[in-house]
Amino acid sequence: MALLEVKNLHVSYGSINALRGINFEVNEGEIVTLIGANGAGKSTTMNTIMGLLRPKMGEILYQGEDISHEDSSTIVKHGITLAPEGRLIFPRMTVLENLQMGAYTVSKEVMKENMEESFKLFPVLKERLSQIAGTLSGGEQQMLAVARALMSKSKLLMLDEPSLGLAPLLIREIFDLIKRINQIGTTILLVEQNARMALNISDRGYVLETGIIRLSGKGSDLAKDPKVVAAYLGNLD
């Protein structure tokens, strides 16, 4: 049984059909990537899994249980968290307060344990605990967004465009951190415009086009697929 199964998912914004019957799954321990152009439905997929949007039709099964109509706070308690596109940290709060906001579903003891784990992954955040989050660099803000999502002891971490707006060196650092988070036991569903780097660290991938999954396969295979190369990766030199 897959950790997450999305079955025949339809989501609409008024008369606009954003997702048109997509199907995919994420197995425990995997990194799975969704790639596609802007407007393909990637963020809509993440937000629907997270309970921020309601499906028009279809099912979202987590550990075999249908969560497609549960609210976001319940979904977080199940062990699913989202680091959203644009980071969306609380800019006027400190780093510590942001991390505490991510731990509202767990006990103080678990929060302390999770914070120590986050500091191992993101030591710079420990140095910045009392700093106002909005004054962090772009890379540090992204690290904070990911660390905040991990504070509730997530089993499935969803990352929406984690490299957006970052310099190339910071992008490599973020992808290295994604691999480390996965290696310590967190399953990851990744949405990323940097398709080549995302597929290279992924077990499997899916290609979304205007609300429909057009291609799927191993990350390494998709990275070499001529259609994917032409549409999303550019030259391979």
C-alpha positions in Angstrom: 0.0 0.0 0.0 1.3 3.4 -1.0 1.8 6.1 1.7 -0.2 8.5 -0.4 -2.5 7.7 -3.3 -4.3 10.4 -5.4 -7.1 8.9 -7.5 -9.1 10.6 -10.3 -8.6 14.0 -8.6 -10.6 16.9 -10.1 -10.2 20.4 -8.8 -11.8 23.5 -10.2 -11.6 27.3 -9.7 -15.1 28.3 -10.6 -15.5 27.3 -14.3 -11.8 26.6 -14.7 -10.8 22.9 -14.4 -7.3 23.1 -12.7 -6.9 19.3 -12.3 -8.7 16.8 -14.6 -8.6 13.4 -13.1 -5.0 12.9 -12.1 -3.7 9.7 -10.5 -0.3 9.2 -8.8 1.2 7.7 -5.7 4.0 8.2 -3.3 5.5 5.2 -1.5 7.0 5.5 2.0 10.7 6.6 1.9 10.5 8.0 -1.7 11.2 11.3 -3.2 8.6 11.9 -5.8 8.6 15.0 -8.0 5.9 16.8 -9.9 7.1 18.9 -12.8 5.3 21.0 -15.3 5.0 24.5 -16.7 3.4 27.4 -14.7 -0.4 26.8 -14.5 0.0 23.0 -15.0 -1.7 22.3 -11.6 1.3 21.5 -9.4 0.6 23.9 -6.5 -3.2 23.1 -6.8 -2.3 19.4 -6.2 -0.3 20.2 -3.1 -2.9 22.6 -1.7 -5.6 20.1 -2.3 -3.7 17.3 -0.5 -3.1 19.8 2.4 -6.8 20.5 2.7 -6.5 24.1 1.5 -8.7 23.3 -1.5 -11.6 20.9 -1.9 -11.7 18.4 -4.7 -14.7 18.4 -7.1 -14.2 14.6 -7.5 -11.8 11.9 -6.6 -9.9 10.6 -3.6 -6.8 11.4 -1.6 -5.8 8.3 0.4 -3.1 8.6 3.1 -2.1 5.2 4.6 -5.3 3.9 3.0 -7.6 6.5 4.6 -9.5 9.0 2.6 -8.5 12.5 3.7 -9.8 14.5 0.8 -12.4 16.3 2.9 -10.5 16.7 6.1 -9.4 20.1 7.3 -5.7 21.2 7.3 -5.2 20.9 11.0 -6.3 17.3 11.0 -4.1 16.5 8.0 -1.1 17.9 9.8 -1.9 15.6 12.8 -1.8 12.7 10.4 1.8 13.6 9.6 1.5 15.6 6.3 3.1 19.1 6.1 3.7 21.6 3.4 6.5 24.2 2.9 4.6 26.4 0.5 5.7 28.3 -2.6 7.1 31.7 -1.6 8.1 30.4 1.9 5.3 32.3 3.7 7.2 32.5 6.9 5.9 35.0 9.5 8.2 37.9 8.8 7.6 39.9 11.9 8.1 37.0 14.2 11.5 35.6 15.4 13.0 32.4 14.0 12.1 30.7 17.3 8.5 31.8 17.1 8.2 30.6 13.5 9.4 27.2 14.5 7.1 27.1 17.5 4.2 27.8 15.1 5.1 24.7 13.2 4.8 22.6 16.3 1.3 23.5 17.4 0.0 19.9 17.0 2.7 18.3 19.2 3.6 18.3 22.9 6.3 20.6 24.3 8.6 17.6 24.7 8.2 16.6 21.1 8.6 20.2 20.0 12.0 20.4 21.8 13.1 17.1 20.2 12.1 18.2 16.8 13.8 21.6 17.2 17.1 19.8 18.1 16.7 17.7 15.0 16.1 20.8 12.9 19.2 22.4 14.2 21.2 19.4 13.1 19.9 20.0 9.6 19.9 23.8 9.7 22.6 24.9 12.2 22.3 28.5 10.9 18.8 28.7 12.4 20.1 28.0 15.9 22.4 31.0 15.5 19.5 33.1 14.4 16.8 32.0 16.9 16.1 35.5 18.2 16.4 37.2 14.8 13.3 38.6 13.1 12.5 36.1 10.3 11.9 38.8 7.7 15.5 39.9 8.0 17.0 36.5 7.1 18.5 36.0 3.6 16.4 34.2 1.0 18.2 31.0 1.5 17.8 31.2 5.3 14.1 31.9 4.9 13.7 28.8 2.8 15.5 26.8 5.4 13.2 28.2 8.0 10.1 27.3 6.0 11.3 23.7 5.6 12.3 23.5 9.3 8.9 24.8 10.4 7.2 22.2 8.3 9.3 19.5 9.9 8.4 20.6 13.5 5.2 18.6 13.6 7.1 15.3 13.0 5.9 15.0 9.4 6.0 11.6 7.7 5.2 13.2 4.4 6.9 16.5 3.7 5.6 18.4 0.6 7.9 21.1 -0.8 6.5 23.6 -3.3 9.2 25.3 -5.3 12.0 25.3 -2.6 14.6 26.7 -5.0 12.5 29.6 -6.2 14.5 32.9 -6.3 17.7 31.4 -4.9 21.2 31.8 -6.2 22.7 28.7 -7.8 25.0 27.8 -4.9 22.0 28.0 -2.5 19.9 25.9 -4.8 22.5 23.1 -4.6 22.5 23.4 -0.8 18.7 23.2 -0.7 18.7 20.0 -2.8 21.4 18.5 -0.6 19.2 19.2 2.4 16.2 17.6 0.7 18.2 14.4 0.2 19.4 14.5 3.8 15.8 14.9 5.1 14.8 11.9 3.0 17.7 9.8 4.2 16.7 10.3 7.8 13.3 8.8 7.1 10.9 11.5 5.8 9.0 10.8 2.5 9.0 13.8 0.2 6.6 15.1 -2.5 8.4 17.8 -4.4 7.2 20.4 -6.8 10.0 22.2 -8.6 10.7 24.3 -11.7 14.4 23.2 -11.6 13.3 19.9 -13.3 16.8 18.5 -13.9 18.0 18.8 -10.3 14.6 17.6 -9.0 14.5 14.5 -11.2 18.1 13.7 -10.4 17.4 13.3 -6.7 13.9 11.6 -7.2 13.0 8.0 -7.1 10.0 8.7 -9.5 8.4 11.7 -11.2 5.2 12.8 -12.9 4.8 15.4 -15.6 1.7 17.6 -15.3 0.3 19.5 -18.3 -2.8 21.6 -17.9 -4.2 19.5 -15.2 -3.4 16.1 -16.6 -0.5 13.7 -16.0 1.1 13.1 -19.3 4.2 11.1 -18.3 5.5 9.2 -15.3 8.5 7.0 -14.5 11.7 6.8 -12.6 13.3 10.2 -12.1 16.5 9.2 -14.0 14.4 7.9 -16.9 12.3 11.0 -17.2 15.5 13.2 -17.1 16.6 11.4 -20.3 13.2 11.3 -22.0 13.3 13.4 -25.2 9.9 14.9 -24.6 10.8 16.0 -21.0 14.2 17.3 -22.2 12.7 19.3 -25.0 9.9 20.8 -22.8 11.6 21.3 -19.4 15.3 20.5 -19.3 16.8 22.2 -22.4 20.2 21.1 -23.7 21.9 18.3 -21.8 25.5 19.7 -22.2 
